[in-house]
Amino acid sequence: MVTAETAVVLPVLLMVLAGAVAGVVVIGAQLRCVDAAREGARAAARGEPAGVVTEVAGRVAPEGAVTGVTTAGETVQVTVSATVSPLGPLPWHLEVAATATGVLEPAARP
């Protein structure tokens, strides 16, 4: 009797565990994108060139992340996006992204 119940419940428990691990991976990647966008916006607000901003954001961002920098007037916006595979080799991919905006310091304004 116990063996039959275990055989029914075990796959459900494994699916719940896989879902929890996938959730942690996605949330972790999202938080890294947020941190990378913030770091990039700080660097851009100081007047760093786009290449340096991308490098600074890339140090914090998840592997394979793409960084975009746009300047409009006195503000700068940095967007970091990455594709995450929360269940490893399984063909399920999610896109996570974050954007941070900063005001250019007076010395960095055009």
Secondary structure, DSSP 8 states (H G I E B T S, - for coil): -HHHHHHHHHHHHHHHHHHHHHHHHHHHHHHHHHHHHHHHHHHHHTT--HHHHHHHHHHHS-TT-EEEEEEETTEEEEEEEEEE-TTTTSS--EEEEEEEEEE--GGG--
